[in-house]
Amino acid sequence: MYQPPHTAANDAVVADAAPLLRMSGIHKRFAGVHALKGVSFSIGYGEVHALVGENGAGKSTLMKILSGAYTADEGDIFFAGERIARPSPQHMIDLGISVIYQELSLAAHLSVAENIFLGRLPTTTLGMVDWKRAQEDAAAVLERLGFVLDPAARIDSLSVAQRQMVEIARALSHRAKILVLDEPSAVLGDTELEKLFEVIERLSKEGMSFIYISHRLNEVFEIADQVTVMRDGAVIGTDAIGHVDTNRLIRMMVGRELADLYPKRVHKLGPVALQVNAMNRKGILHDISLSVRQGEILGICGLAGAGRTEVLRAIMAADPVDSGSIAYFGKPLSLGSPRQAIRLGVGLLPEDRKHQGLFLHHTVGFNITIARLKELTRSWLIGLKEEAGVVREYVQKLNVRPPLPDTKIRNLSGGNQQKCVLAKYLNAHCKILLVDEPTRGVDVGAKREIYQLLATLADEEGVAIVMVSSELPEILGLSDRVMVMRQGCITAELPREQASEETIMRYAT
């Protein structure tokens, strides 16, 4: 079933003649919103082409048109020189165009081989599934990736990095010629990302092309040959990666200079707001002790799997612990549930905002006020005018775009969704804020806004903030103290002036 594609050498003549893919004059409108305005984009054979821009710039809409999920209102798509008259998801896959989204689309209860060949498992002459051949073909695809994985293993037993490789293997089994990777670093750690980059480099040399979407510009400079910048539904420019620098890309993305990404902090530390003593959870957390004062930002970092998220969830009572104690402004607490924690003024911005932080099928207003509805209720009825006033206040304060409280929150960009999660806990008057990956999947402009908001909460409102982040510049740019974790243990606690990327990585590894 599996057949390797042509190599780059075989495609060299074609690559010189014309691009593999050309999208020309693409327009798309949604209910009066002009999402794409005459976008043109092309990619050559064996090319790694980065697509960058702020949330809401139109990147995802363009890729959904490329995948056949959306139909363009105007414009043309040419693939290998031929115009595609009626793009559809299956037709684009058959042509060799595959998209791997942030939220992986694997069947968790099925095996690796079943996922790779889902809907097209090989059969015997009697019409039965040929399981031996399926596993052999799956092994051949994985071998080409340079990845050792049991084809019979269930997906739910794999790490996120392994699942990502299964997605890529599935695309290879379709003989993909173009692979779109949408924010892969949103789910991968640094070590896992290095492995992915090795795979991209190897496959691009064989002639496969990649469209790489990421908000982390350092990744773009590491992996891409070309970069295209989008803003407000239009292409601002395309250039070879060697002809641009970070500052120029940011200017193109946001339409202005973005100096001082991290705000200047005015440190006004108060008494200890949160004290955690000797917290343990078998096999996960080992003797965790930490404290954070009013107006302080405590940064927690470490490699993927170090236990960072688990610490926040334990403090929030989202996960049980075997032993340990928590004190809130000097008073011992025995939190039984996240609801109780919220009532006491503790809020958690989860790492997975879509599944754990938001009600995606409800409105912006509902998501902002849900944690405090009781205070807006009179005689069992919600005070709609009062609720509308609260929502309007936070939409304006946090610059949520578009500023439409009745918009379904699933239709907002990642950065604006994150602002709404923050608004929910601001509205709940949290005195302690646990923040897990605050800018994951968020563009550079929204990052600056979130950084400024966190600094304002700490410095002006005295909120105690515990922040987990995989981005060391973010940890160093915002934190007053840095706590490093490895394998469920705290390996170092550093004052900001003693912390550096090199020091942190030494303790993290």
N, C-alpha and C positions, 0 to 999 in steps of 0.2 A: 504493500500500500504506500509506504513512504518512499519518496524519491528525492534526493538532494537537488536543489536548483542549479542553474548554470553558475559558473564561477565568474568573478569579476573580469578575468582575462577574456572570457568568451563574450562578455558584454561590452568590452572596451570600445569597439567600433560604434555600437549603438549609442553609448554614453557620449561620444564626441558629437554625434549627429543631432540629438535632441534630448530634452529632459524626459525622465521616466513618467513624471506626473506634471500636469499643468492645469491649474484652476484659474479661470479667467473671468473677471467682471462679476463676481458672485455677490448677489444681493439676497438678504433674508429679512422679513418683517414679521413681528409678533404683536398682534393687537395694538398696532400703532407705533410700536417701538422698532426703529430701523437698526436691527442688530448687526447686519453686515452691509457695508456700503461700497460695492464695487471692488471686492477683494480679489487680488491676483496673487497666486502662490505657485511655486514650482520646486521640484526636487529631482536631482540627477541620480543615476545608477550608483549604488554603493556610497551614497552621501548620507552624512548625519546632519540633519537640518534642525536647529533649535527654533522653537516658536515661543516667544515670550510676550508678556504684556500684563497689565493689571487685571485683577478679577473684573469680569464684565467687559473686557476688551473685544471679545468675540472669538477667542481661540477655540473654545469647546464647540460653539455653534459651527464654526468652519469645519472642524473635524467630524462632527455629526453629519454634515452634508457630504463630506468625503466618504464616510462609512455607509451612506445610504439611509441613515436613520431620519434625517431631515431632507426635504426637497428644496432646492434653491428656487427663489422666485424669478431670478434672472441669472444668466451666466452659464458657462460651459466647463466641463471637466474632460480633459484629454488624458488618456493613459496609454503609454507606449505608442503615441502617435494617433490613436483612434479616439474619436469623440464618443463619450458614454451617453447614450440617448436617454435611458431611463435607469438611473442608479437605484439600487435596492440593496439592503444589507447582504443578502445572499449573493447577489451578482458581484458586489465589490469584494466579498471574500473569495469568490471563484476567480476573480481577476488577480487576486494576490494582495489585497489591502486589508490589514487587520489592525484593530484598535484594542489596546489594553488600558482599561480605565483604572482610576485610583481604587474603586471598589471592585475587587476581583470577582469575576463571574464564573466561579467554579462550583460544581456540585460537591459539597463537603462530604457526603456519605458515600460517594463513589471513589473508585481507585484512580491512580494517576493515569493508567492506560485508558480507562473508560472516559475520563475527562478529555484526554488528548483527542480521542476519536469519537467523541459524543455525537450520536446520530448517524455515524458511518462506520461502526465497528465491522471488521472483516468477518465474513461468514464462510462456513464449509460448503461443500457441494450439496449437503442436505438442508442448507438454509439456517443452520445453527451458528451461534457466535463462535468464531474461532479464537478462543482466549489465548492460546499459545502464540498465534501470529500477532494478536493485538499487543501482547506484552513484548514480543520481539521487535515489532515496529516502533513501539513507544521507546524501548531501550535504544534503538537506532537514532531516534530524534534527540533523545537526551544526551547520547554520546556526542552528537554533533555540537551540542551546547557545551561540552566538556563538563557535564554535571552528572554526578553519580547519584541515582535515585531509584528506589525499588518501584517498578511499574505497577506492582500489586498493592502498594501502600495506599491507605485511604487519605484523602485530601485533608481531613480534619486532624490527622496526626502530623502534618507538616508545618514547618515554620513559614512565616510570611514570605521570606526570600525564596524558599522552595516552591511555594505556591505561584510566585511570580514567574519562576522558571517553567512551571507547568503551563502557564498561560502562553509564554513564548514558544514552548514546544508545540502547543496546539496550533499556533500561527504557522510554525515551520511545517507542520504536517499538512497544512493547506497550501504548501509551497508559496508562502508569503513573499512578496517582492518589496512591499512597504509595510513597516511596522510602526504604528503610532504608540508612543509611551507617554501616558498622561500622568504627570507628577509621580514618578516611581519612588522618589525619595520620601514621599509622604508616608510610606509604609516600610521603608528599608532603612536600616542603620548604615553607618559609614562603611563597615567591613563588607556588608551585603551589597552595598552600592558599588564598591570597587569590583566585586565579582560580576555584577551586571555590566559595568563598563568594559570589562574584559570580553564579555560575550558580545557586546555591541561592536567592539573593535574587530573581533574575529569575523563576525558575520558580515560587517560592512566590507571587509576585504574580499569576501566571497561574492559581493555584488548586491547584498540586501541593503535597502535604504531605510533610514530611520527618521521619523519626525519626533523630536524630543521636546516635550512641554515641561517647563519647570520654572518655579519662582526663585530658585536658588541659582544665582548668576554664576557662582563659582563652578557649578556643574556644567553650565553652558560652555564656559571657557575651557573646561577640561575635556569635553567629549565631542563638541560640535565642529563641523567644517564651515557651515553657513548659519546665519541667524537672521530671522525675520521678526520685527517688532510690530505689534498691533496696539492700537489705542482707539477707543470709542468706535469699534466696528470697522476700522480702516487699517490698511497697512501703512506704517510710517516709514519703513525702510527695510531693505535686505542688504546684507554685506557679508563678506568673508570674515570669519571670527578674528583673524589676525589684524583686521583693519579697524576694530572697535575696542573700546575699553569699558570698564564697569560704569564710569561716570556718564559716558555717552549713551550707553544702553538705558540707564535710569532716566536721563533727560528725555530720550525718545519715548519711554514707557509712560512717564507721568506728565510730560509736557513742561517741565520746570526743573530747576536744580533741586536736589534733595540733600542739602547740607545738614550736618548734625543729625544723623539717623537716630542716634540715642540721645534722649533729652538730658540736659544738665540737671543733676539731682540736688535738692536742698534737703539735707538729712536732718530730720527732726524726730529722733527716736524717743519713744515713750516706754512705759513699763512692759514687761513680758506679757504678750497676749496669748501665746500658745506654748505649752511645754509638753513634750512627749518624752516619756521615760521608759527605757528598756522594753520596747515593743517587739514582740516576736510572733512570727507565724511560720509554722514548721515547713522547712524546705524553701521558704520564700523570703522572709525578713528575719534578721538576726540582731537582736539587741540594739534596736534603733532608738537613739535619743537625740532630740533636737529642740531648739527653742527659737522663737521669732518674736520681736518686739513690735509695738505699735509704730507704724511709719517705716518699717524695715522690709526690704525685699531679700529673702533668702533663696538663692539659686541652688537647685539640685541637678547634678549632671552625672553622666556615666554612660557606658556603652549600652546598647539594646539588651534588655534582659537583666539589667543590674538591680531592678527592684524599685526604680524611681516612681513609676505610676502606682505601684502597690502601696507605697508609703502614703501617698495622697488619699487613695481609696480607703485605707485603714483609718486614717484620721477622720475621714468623712463618714465612717461607719458603713461604707458601701461593701466592705469585705470584713469578715470576722478576724480577730487576732486571738492567739493562745494565751498571751500574757502581756503585761505592760500597763501603763497608766497615762492619762491625758489630763492636763489642767488648762482651764480656760480663764485667763486673768486671775490666776492663783487659786481657782476653785476646782477641785477634782471633778471630773465628769465621767459618766458612764453612758456613752452614746449608744442608743439601741438601733437607730435608723438614720438615713440621710435626712428624712423629714425633721427629726429632732435636732439634727445638726444645723439645718437651715434656720429653724426657729431660734436657735441660740446665736445666730449670726455667722455661721460658717458656710461658705459657698465653694463649690468645685466646678471649675471649667474643665470638662473631661477632654482627654486626648481625641476621642472619637465624637466630635460634636454632633454629627448627623444622627448617630444611633443612640447616644447617651445624653446629649445636651439639648436637643430640640424636638419639638413636635412638628415634623416636616409637613404634615397635611393641614396644619393650622396656620393662622395668619401671624404676621410680625407682632401685632398687638397682643394676641393670645400668648405668644411665647415670652413676651416681656413681662406680662402681669401675672402669669400663672402661679408664681411662688408667693404672691401676696393678695390673692383674690379675696381671702376672708376679710381683709381690711377694706376692700372695696364693695363689700356686700352689705346691704341693708334689708332686713326682713326677708331673707332668703333670695333677694334679687340683687344682681350686680348693678352698681351705679354706673351706667354706661358713659355719662358725661364725665364723671370723675376718672373712669378708666381711660377714656380717650385723651384726657388731659395729661395723665401719667405717661401714656404711650408717646404722645406728641413731644413731651419734654425730653424723653430719652432718645427718640429718633433724631431730634435736633442736636442734643448734647453730644451724641456719639457719631453724628454725621452719617446715619444709615442711608444708603442709596439703593433704589429710589426711596424717597421719604414717604412711602405709602403704607400706613398701618394695616390696611386690609389686604395687602399682597400676601400670597402664600409664601411662607419662608423658604420653601424648597426652591423657589424661583430666584432667590438672591445668590449673589456670588459668595464664595467661601469667606472672604474678609467681612462682608456685611452680616453673614450668619454669625460669625464669631462676635461681632459687636452686639448682636441681639442676645447672645448667651451672657455676655458681660452686663448688658442692660438688665437682664433678669435678676442678677445678683445685686446689682447696684440698687434696684428697686426694692429688694429684700433687705436693704440696709446691712449688708454683711460687714462685720468688723475683721473677719479673717477670710482671706481669699486664697484658695488652692488652685493654681493655674497650671494645667498640663499641656505643654506644647502650644502656647498661645498664638503662634503665627504659622502653624503648620498649614500648608496649602494656601497661604495668604500672600498677596502681591506686595511689592516693596512699598508702595504708597500707603496701603492699609497697615502694613507692619509699623510704619512710623507713627500712625495714629494710635495704634494699640499700645506701643511703647510709651507714648506721651500720656495716654489714659492711665496706665499702670503706675507711672511715676507720679501723676497727679493724685491718684488714690492714696499712695503711700505718703507723699510729702505734704499734701494739703488736707487730707481727710483722715490721716492716721491709720489707714487700713494696714494690717499685717499681711504680707503676701509671701506665700511659698510657691516658687515657680520652678517647674521642671521643663528643661529644654534640651534638645539634641544639638542645638546650634550654639557652639561655644562663644562666638562673638556676642550673641544675645545674652548669654549668662554673664559675660564680662561687662557688657554695656549697661546692664540694669541692676545687677545684684550688689548688695552691701556686703554680704558674705556668701561664700560658695561651699557647698557640701558635695563631696565626690562619693559615689557609690560603686561597688563592684560585688557581684554575686550575693546581693541581699544585705551587704554590710556597708557601713560608713567607713571609708578608708582615709578620708581627710576632711578637715573643716578649715577653710582658708579665709582670712580677711581679704577684701577686694584688692588691696594694694600688693598682696603676696601671690595673687592668682594670675596665672598665664595659661595659654593653651597648652604649652609644653608641660607645665606642672600638673595641670588637670589630667592630661592624658597619661602621665606617668602613674598617678594614683588610680586612674580608671582601669589600667591594664595590669 
